[in-house]
Amino acid sequence: MALAAIWCNLLEVEKISRHGGKVKYASNNISAIRSLTLSGLGVSILPEWFINGDIASGTLVELFPEYHLPKQEISIVFPNNVQLQRKNRLFIDYLLENLVV
């Protein structure tokens, strides 16, 4: 279900229009986005693992449990002619073991 359809259903309206105003807060840092959301400055999309405690405590409320972002691919890029530092090799191994491949 598209996000607009979820909003229409939630608000019991037929159509949702996009607001033409400027975004007041934007960040590519999940900690900053979480802080803004906890301060009541808007709605955010954050990883479940990052806010599970906030949801469990009732500090944050999940608005659309049936809505899921599309899955995205990630790439691990590193030179193959250089010996990786142990911490980098461990991180790569962790990702390979814990992410769906």
N, CA, C and O atoms as a GROMACS GRO file, in nm:
protein
  404
    1MET      N    1   0.085  -0.117   0.000
    1MET     CA    2   0.000   0.000   0.000
    1MET      C    3   0.090   0.124   0.000
    1MET      O    4   0.184   0.132   0.079
    2ALA      N    5   0.062   0.218  -0.086
    2ALA     CA    6   0.140   0.340  -0.095
    2ALA      C    7   0.119   0.426   0.030
    2ALA      O    8   0.014   0.420   0.094
    3LEU      N    9   0.220   0.504   0.062
    3LEU     CA   10   0.212   0.587   0.182
    3LEU      C   11   0.095   0.683   0.177
    3LEU      O   12   0.028   0.704   0.279
    4ALA      N   13   0.067   0.743   0.060
    4ALA     CA   14  -0.046   0.835   0.048
    4ALA      C   15  -0.178   0.764   0.080
    4ALA      O   16  -0.266   0.821   0.145
    5ALA      N   17  -0.191   0.641   0.034
    5ALA     CA   18  -0.313   0.564   0.061
    5ALA      C   19  -0.327   0.535   0.210
    5ALA      O   20  -0.438   0.535   0.263
    6ILE      N   21  -0.216   0.509   0.277
    6ILE     CA   22  -0.219   0.484   0.421
    6ILE      C   23  -0.267   0.609   0.495
    6ILE      O   24  -0.350   0.601   0.585
    7TRP      N   25  -0.214   0.728   0.455
    7TRP     CA   26  -0.258   0.853   0.516
    7TRP      C   27  -0.406   0.876   0.492
    7TRP      O   28  -0.479   0.916   0.583
    8CYS      N   29  -0.452   0.852   0.368
    8CYS     CA   30  -0.594   0.870   0.336
    8CYS      C   31  -0.680   0.783   0.425
    8CYS      O   32  -0.782   0.827   0.478
    9ASN      N   33  -0.640   0.658   0.440
    9ASN     CA   34  -0.714   0.564   0.523
    9ASN      C   35  -0.714   0.610   0.669
    9ASN      O   36  -0.818   0.608   0.735
   10LEU      N   37  -0.598   0.650   0.719
   10LEU     CA   38  -0.586   0.692   0.858
   10LEU      C   39  -0.670   0.816   0.886
   10LEU      O   40  -0.739   0.824   0.988
   11LEU      N   41  -0.665   0.913   0.794
   11LEU     CA   42  -0.736   1.039   0.815
   11LEU      C   43  -0.880   1.036   0.764
   11LEU      O   44  -0.955   1.132   0.781
   12GLU      N   45  -0.917   0.924   0.701
   12GLU     CA   46  -1.051   0.905   0.645
   12GLU      C   47  -1.085   1.017   0.547
   12GLU      O   48  -1.190   1.081   0.556
   13VAL      N   49  -0.993   1.040   0.453
   13VAL     CA   50  -1.014   1.137   0.345
   13VAL      C   51  -0.990   1.067   0.212
   13VAL      O   52  -0.932   0.959   0.208
   14GLU      N   53  -1.035   1.129   0.104
   14GLU     CA   54  -1.021   1.068  -0.028
   14GLU      C   55  -0.888   1.098  -0.094
   14GLU      O   56  -0.837   1.016  -0.170
   15LYS      N   57  -0.829   1.215  -0.065
   15LYS     CA   58  -0.708   1.254  -0.134
   15LYS      C   59  -0.615   1.329  -0.039
   15LYS      O   60  -0.660   1.405   0.047
   16ILE      N   61  -0.487   1.306  -0.055
   16ILE     CA   62  -0.384   1.377   0.020
   16ILE      C   63  -0.304   1.460  -0.080
   16ILE      O   64  -0.261   1.409  -0.183
   17SER      N   65  -0.284   1.587  -0.049
   17SER     CA   66  -0.203   1.674  -0.135
   17SER      C   67  -0.070   1.701  -0.065
   17SER      O   68  -0.063   1.711   0.057
   18ARG      N   69   0.032   1.712  -0.145
   18ARG     CA   70   0.164   1.740  -0.090
   18ARG      C   71   0.173   1.888  -0.052
   18ARG      O   72   0.131   1.975  -0.128
   19HIS      N   73   0.228   1.913   0.064
   19HIS     CA   74   0.246   2.050   0.112
   19HIS      C   75   0.361   2.113   0.034
   19HIS      O   76   0.467   2.052   0.019
   20GLY      N   77   0.340   2.234  -0.013
   20GLY     CA   78   0.442   2.301  -0.092
   20GLY      C   79   0.547   2.374  -0.011
   20GLY      O   80   0.639   2.432  -0.069
   21GLY      N   81   0.537   2.371   0.121
   21GLY     CA   82   0.632   2.443   0.205
   21GLY      C   83   0.768   2.378   0.209
   21GLY      O   84   0.786   2.265   0.163
   22LYS      N   85   0.862   2.449   0.264
   22LYS     CA   86   0.998   2.398   0.275
   22LYS      C   87   1.011   2.310   0.399
   22LYS      O   88   0.942   2.331   0.499
   23VAL      N   89   1.098   2.213   0.390
   23VAL     CA   90   1.129   2.128   0.504
   23VAL      C   91   1.207   2.212   0.605
   23VAL      O   92   1.303   2.279   0.569
   24LYS      N   93   1.165   2.208   0.731
   24LYS     CA   94   1.232   2.288   0.833
   24LYS      C   95   1.353   2.216   0.891
   24LYS      O   96   1.452   2.280   0.926
   25TYR      N   97   1.346   2.085   0.900
   25TYR     CA   98   1.455   2.008   0.957
   25TYR      C   99   1.483   1.889   0.867
   25TYR      O  100   1.391   1.818   0.826
   26ALA      N  101   1.609   1.868   0.836
   26ALA     CA  102   1.650   1.753   0.758
   26ALA      C  103   1.788   1.711   0.806
   26ALA      O  104   1.871   1.794   0.844
   27SER      N  105   1.812   1.583   0.805
   27SER     CA  106   1.941   1.533   0.850
   27SER      C  107   1.965   1.395   0.790
   27SER      O  108   1.871   1.323   0.758
   28ASN      N  109   2.091   1.359   0.777
   28ASN     CA  110   2.125   1.223   0.737
   28ASN      C  111   2.183   1.146   0.856
   28ASN      O  112   2.248   1.043   0.838
   29ASN      N  113   2.158   1.197   0.976
   29ASN     CA  114   2.207   1.136   1.100
   29ASN      C  115   2.087   1.084   1.178
   29ASN      O  116   2.002   1.161   1.221
   30ILE      N  117   2.080   0.951   1.198
   30ILE     CA  118   1.962   0.895   1.263
   30ILE      C  119   1.946   0.940   1.407
   30ILE      O  120   1.834   0.948   1.456
   31SER      N  121   2.056   0.970   1.475
   31SER     CA  122   2.046   1.020   1.613
   31SER      C  123   1.980   1.158   1.615
   31SER      O  124   1.898   1.187   1.702
   32ALA      N  125   2.017   1.241   1.519
   32ALA     CA  126   1.957   1.375   1.512
   32ALA      C  127   1.809   1.365   1.476
   32ALA      O  128   1.727   1.437   1.534
   33ILE      N  129   1.775   1.278   1.382
   33ILE     CA  130   1.635   1.260   1.343
   33ILE      C  131   1.554   1.208   1.462
   33ILE      O  132   1.442   1.254   1.485
   34ARG      N  133   1.609   1.113   1.535
   34ARG     CA  134   1.540   1.060   1.653
   34ARG      C  135   1.518   1.172   1.756
   34ARG      O  136   1.409   1.183   1.812
   35SER      N  137   1.620   1.255   1.779
   35SER     CA  138   1.607   1.365   1.875
   35SER      C  139   1.498   1.464   1.832
   35SER      O  140   1.419   1.509   1.915
   36LEU      N  141   1.495   1.498   1.703
   36LEU     CA  142   1.392   1.589   1.653
   36LEU      C  143   1.253   1.529   1.672
   36LEU      O  144   1.159   1.598   1.711
   37THR      N  145   1.241   1.399   1.644
   37THR     CA  146   1.112   1.332   1.658
   37THR      C  147   1.069   1.327   1.805
   37THR      O  148   0.954   1.354   1.837
   38LEU      N  149   1.163   1.292   1.893
   38LEU     CA  150   1.132   1.288   2.036
   38LEU      C  151   1.094   1.426   2.090
   38LEU      O  152   1.020   1.437   2.187
   39SER      N  153   1.145   1.531   2.027
   39SER     CA  154   1.113   1.668   2.068
   39SER      C  155   0.978   1.713   2.015
   39SER      O  156   0.933   1.824   2.044
   40GLY      N  157   0.911   1.627   1.936
   40GLY     CA  158   0.780   1.662   1.885
   40GLY      C  159   0.783   1.749   1.761
   40GLY      O  160   0.685   1.817   1.731
   41LEU      N  161   0.895   1.749   1.690
   41LEU     CA  162   0.909   1.836   1.573
   41LEU      C  163   0.870   1.770   1.442
   41LEU      O  164   0.892   1.828   1.335
   42GLY      N  165   0.812   1.652   1.447
   42GLY     CA  166   0.768   1.590   1.323
   42GLY      C  167   0.760   1.440   1.331
   42GLY      O  168   0.774   1.378   1.436
   43VAL      N  169   0.737   1.383   1.214
   43VAL     CA  170   0.726   1.238   1.196
   43VAL      C  171   0.852   1.193   1.124
   43VAL      O  172   0.905   1.265   1.040
   44SER      N  173   0.901   1.075   1.157
   44SER     CA  174   1.024   1.028   1.093
   44SER      C  175   1.012   0.880   1.057
   44SER      O  176   0.926   0.808   1.108
   45ILE      N  177   1.100   0.839   0.970
   45ILE     CA  178   1.116   0.698   0.938
   45ILE      C  179   1.255   0.659   0.987
   45ILE      O  180   1.356   0.708   0.936
   46LEU      N  181   1.259   0.572   1.086
   46LEU     CA  182   1.385   0.529   1.146
   46LEU      C  183   1.390   0.377   1.153
   46LEU      O  184   1.286   0.312   1.156
   47PRO      N  185   1.509   0.319   1.155
   47PRO     CA  186   1.521   0.174   1.164
   47PRO      C  187   1.463   0.120   1.295
   47PRO      O  188   1.480   0.180   1.401
   48GLU      N  189   1.393   0.007   1.284
   48GLU     CA  190   1.332  -0.052   1.404
   48GLU      C  191   1.434  -0.078   1.513
   48GLU      O  192   1.408  -0.050   1.630
   49TRP      N  193   1.550  -0.131   1.477
   49TRP     CA  194   1.652  -0.165   1.577
   49TRP      C  195   1.695  -0.043   1.656
   49TRP      O  196   1.741  -0.055   1.769
   50PHE      N  197   1.682   0.076   1.597
   50PHE     CA  198   1.727   0.198   1.661
   50PHE      C  199   1.624   0.255   1.758
   50PHE      O  200   1.661   0.326   1.852
   51ILE      N  201   1.497   0.225   1.738
   51ILE     CA  202   1.392   0.287   1.820
   51ILE      C  203   1.304   0.185   1.892
   51ILE      O  204   1.202   0.222   1.950
   52ASN      N  205   1.341   0.057   1.890
   52ASN     CA  206   1.261  -0.045   1.959
   52ASN      C  207   1.237  -0.009   2.105
   52ASN      O  208   1.126  -0.027   2.155
   53GLY      N  209   1.339   0.041   2.173
   53GLY     CA  210   1.323   0.080   2.314
   53GLY      C  211   1.225   0.194   2.331
   53GLY      O  212   1.146   0.195   2.426
   54ASP      N  213   1.230   0.291   2.239
   54ASP     CA  214   1.137   0.404   2.246
   54ASP      C  215   0.993   0.361   2.222
   54ASP      O  216   0.901   0.411   2.286
   55ILE      N  217   0.974   0.267   2.130
   55ILE     CA  218   0.840   0.216   2.104
   55ILE      C  219   0.791   0.134   2.223
   55ILE      O  220   0.676   0.147   2.264
   56ALA      N  221   0.879   0.048   2.278
   56ALA     CA  222   0.840  -0.035   2.392
   56ALA      C  223   0.804   0.049   2.514
   56ALA      O  224   0.713   0.013   2.590
   57SER      N  225   0.873   0.160   2.533
   57SER     CA  226   0.845   0.246   2.650
   57SER      C  227   0.727   0.340   2.626
   57SER      O  228   0.678   0.402   2.720
   58GLY      N  229   0.682   0.350   2.501
   58GLY     CA  230   0.572   0.440   2.470
   58GLY      C  231   0.617   0.582   2.438
   58GLY      O  232   0.534   0.670   2.415
   59THR      N  233   0.748   0.605   2.437
   59THR     CA  234   0.800   0.737   2.405
   59THR      C  235   0.771   0.773   2.260
   59THR      O  236   0.739   0.888   2.228
   60LEU      N  237   0.782   0.674   2.171
   60LEU     CA  238   0.745   0.691   2.031
   60LEU      C  239   0.632   0.594   1.998
   60LEU      O  240   0.621   0.487   2.059
   61VAL      N  241   0.550   0.631   1.904
   61VAL     CA  242   0.437   0.548   1.861
   61VAL      C  243   0.454   0.517   1.713
   61VAL      O  244   0.480   0.606   1.633
   62GLU      N  245   0.438   0.390   1.677
   62GLU     CA  246   0.445   0.351   1.537
   62GLU      C  247   0.314   0.390   1.470
   62GLU      O  248   0.207   0.346   1.512
   63LEU      N  249   0.322   0.472   1.366
   63LEU     CA  250   0.201   0.521   1.300
   63LEU      C  251   0.144   0.424   1.197
   63LEU      O  252   0.023   0.407   1.189
   64PHE      N  253   0.229   0.361   1.120
   64PHE     CA  254   0.184   0.275   1.010
   64PHE      C  255   0.253   0.139   1.016
   64PHE      O  256   0.345   0.114   0.939
   65PRO      N  257   0.211   0.052   1.106
   65PRO     CA  258   0.280  -0.077   1.118
   65PRO      C  259   0.272  -0.162   0.992
   65PRO      O  260   0.355  -0.250   0.972
   66GLU      N  261   0.173  -0.137   0.908
   66GLU     CA  262   0.160  -0.218   0.786
   66GLU      C  263   0.246  -0.165   0.672
   66GLU      O  264   0.258  -0.231   0.568
   67TYR      N  265   0.306  -0.048   0.689
   67TYR     CA  266   0.388   0.011   0.583
   67TYR      C  267   0.535  -0.024   0.605
   67TYR      O  268   0.587  -0.008   0.715
   68HIS      N  269   0.600  -0.072   0.500
   68HIS     CA  270   0.742  -0.105   0.507
   68HIS      C  271   0.814  -0.040   0.390
   68HIS      O  272   0.764  -0.040   0.277
   69LEU      N  273   0.930   0.013   0.417
   69LEU     CA  274   1.011   0.070   0.309
   69LEU      C  275   1.059  -0.042   0.217
   69LEU      O  276   1.075  -0.156   0.262
   70PRO      N  277   1.082  -0.011   0.091
   70PRO     CA  278   1.136  -0.113   0.002
   70PRO      C  279   1.275  -0.157   0.049
   70PRO      O  280   1.352  -0.077   0.103
   71LYS      N  281   1.305  -0.282   0.028
   71LYS     CA  282   1.438  -0.333   0.064
   71LYS      C  283   1.541  -0.267  -0.024
   71LYS      O  284   1.515  -0.238  -0.141
   72GLN      N  285   1.658  -0.242   0.032
   72GLN     CA  286   1.766  -0.179  -0.042
   72GLN      C  287   1.891  -0.264  -0.035
   72GLN      O  288   1.915  -0.333   0.064
   73GLU      N  289   1.968  -0.257  -0.139
   73GLU     CA  290   2.094  -0.328  -0.141
   73GLU      C  291   2.203  -0.240  -0.080
   73GLU      O  292   2.198  -0.118  -0.088
   74ILE      N  293   2.301  -0.306  -0.020
   74ILE     CA  294   2.420  -0.234   0.022
   74ILE      C  295   2.540  -0.303  -0.042
   74ILE      O  296   2.535  -0.422  -0.072
   75SER      N  297   2.644  -0.229  -0.061
   75SER     CA  298   2.766  -0.284  -0.119
   75SER      C  299   2.882  -0.257  -0.024
   75SER      O  300   2.890  -0.151   0.039
   76ILE      N  301   2.970  -0.353  -0.015
   76ILE     CA  302   3.093  -0.335   0.061
   76ILE      C  303   3.204  -0.325  -0.043
   76ILE      O  304   3.230  -0.420  -0.116
   77VAL      N  305   3.267  -0.210  -0.048
   77VAL     CA  306   3.370  -0.186  -0.148
   77VAL      C  307   3.503  -0.165  -0.078
   77VAL      O  308   3.516  -0.080   0.010
   78PHE      N  309   3.601  -0.243  -0.120
   78PHE     CA  310   3.734  -0.230  -0.062
   78PHE      C  311   3.835  -0.280  -0.164
   78PHE      O  312   3.802  -0.362  -0.249
   79PRO      N  313   3.959  -0.232  -0.156
   79PRO     CA  314   4.060  -0.278  -0.252
   79PRO      C  315   4.097  -0.423  -0.224
   79PRO      O  316   4.113  -0.464  -0.109
   80ASN      N  317   4.110  -0.500  -0.329
   80ASN     CA  318   4.143  -0.642  -0.308
   80ASN      C  319   4.294  -0.668  -0.310
   80ASN      O  320   4.338  -0.781  -0.289
   81ASN      N  321   4.372  -0.564  -0.334
   81ASN     CA  322   4.517  -0.582  -0.338
   81ASN      C  323   4.586  -0.532  -0.211
   81ASN      O  324   4.708  -0.517  -0.207
   82VAL      N  325   4.506  -0.504  -0.107
   82VAL     CA  326   4.559  -0.451   0.018
   82VAL      C  327   4.511  -0.540   0.132
   82VAL      O  328   4.396  -0.584   0.133
   83GLN      N  329   4.598  -0.565   0.228
   83GLN     CA  330   4.560  -0.643   0.346
   83GLN      C  331   4.467  -0.557   0.432
   83GLN      O  332   4.506  -0.449   0.477
   84LEU      N  333   4.344  -0.605   0.455
   84LEU     CA  334   4.247  -0.530   0.536
   84LEU      C  335   4.288  -0.531   0.682
   84LEU      O  336   4.344  -0.629   0.732
   85GLN      N  337   4.260  -0.419   0.750
   85GLN     CA  338   4.280  -0.417   0.894
   85GLN      C  339   4.184  -0.516   0.957
   85GLN      O  340   4.076  -0.540   0.904
   86ARG      N  341   4.222  -0.572   1.069
   86ARG     CA  342   4.139  -0.673   1.137
   86ARG      C  343   3.998  -0.618   1.166
   86ARG      O  344   3.900  -0.689   1.146
   87LYS      N  345   3.989  -0.493   1.214
   87LYS     CA  346   3.858  -0.437   1.247
   87LYS      C  347   3.769  -0.430   1.123
   87LYS      O  348   3.648  -0.451   1.134
   88ASN      N  349   3.825  -0.400   1.008
   88ASN     CA  350   3.747  -0.394   0.884
   88ASN      C  351   3.701  -0.533   0.841
   88ASN      O  352   3.587  -0.551   0.799
   89ARG      N  353   3.790  -0.631   0.852
   89ARG     CA  354   3.754  -0.769   0.816
   89ARG      C  355   3.643  -0.819   0.908
   89ARG      O  356   3.549  -0.884   0.863
   90LEU      N  357   3.654  -0.790   1.038
   90LEU     CA  358   3.551  -0.832   1.134
   90LEU      C  359   3.417  -0.767   1.103
   90LEU      O  360   3.312  -0.832   1.115
   91PHE      N  361   3.419  -0.640   1.065
   91PHE     CA  362   3.295  -0.570   1.031
   91PHE      C  363   3.231  -0.632   0.907
   91PHE      O  364   3.110  -0.654   0.904
   92ILE      N  365   3.309  -0.660   0.806
   92ILE     CA  366   3.258  -0.723   0.684
   92ILE      C  367   3.199  -0.860   0.718
   92ILE      O  368   3.090  -0.894   0.671
   93ASP      N  369   3.270  -0.938   0.798
   93ASP     CA  370   3.219  -1.070   0.838
   93ASP      C  371   3.089  -1.058   0.915
   93ASP      O  372   2.998  -1.139   0.896
   94TYR      N  373   3.079  -0.958   1.003
   94TYR     CA  374   2.956  -0.934   1.079
   94TYR      C  375   2.840  -0.905   0.985
   94TYR      O  376   2.731  -0.962   1.000
   95LEU      N  377   2.862  -0.816   0.888
   95LEU     CA  378   2.756  -0.782   0.793
   95LEU      C  379   2.712  -0.906   0.716
   95LEU      O  380   2.592  -0.929   0.698
   96LEU      N  381   2.807  -0.984   0.670
   96LEU     CA  382   2.773  -1.103   0.591
   96LEU      C  383   2.695  -1.206   0.673
   96LEU      O  384   2.609  -1.277   0.619
   97GLU      N  385   2.724  -1.215   0.802
   97GLU     CA  386   2.657  -1.312   0.888
   97GLU      C  387   2.518  -1.264   0.931
   97GLU      O  388   2.430  -1.346   0.954
   98ASN      N  389   2.499  -1.133   0.942
   98ASN     CA  390   2.376  -1.081   1.003
   98ASN      C  391   2.279  -1.015   0.908
   98ASN      O  392   2.167  -0.982   0.948
   99LEU      N  393   2.317  -0.995   0.785
   99LEU     CA  394   2.226  -0.938   0.686
   99LEU      C  395   2.185  -1.047   0.588
   99LEU      O  396   2.262  -1.138   0.558
  100VAL      N  397   2.064  -1.035   0.539
  100VAL     CA  398   2.017  -1.131   0.439
  100VAL      C  399   2.098  -1.108   0.312
  100VAL      O  400   2.105  -0.995   0.263
  101VAL      N  401   2.157  -1.213   0.261
  101VAL     CA  402   2.241  -1.199   0.140
  101VAL      C  403   2.173  -1.269   0.025
  101VAL      O  404   2.225  -1.270  -0.087
   0.00000   0.00000   0.00000
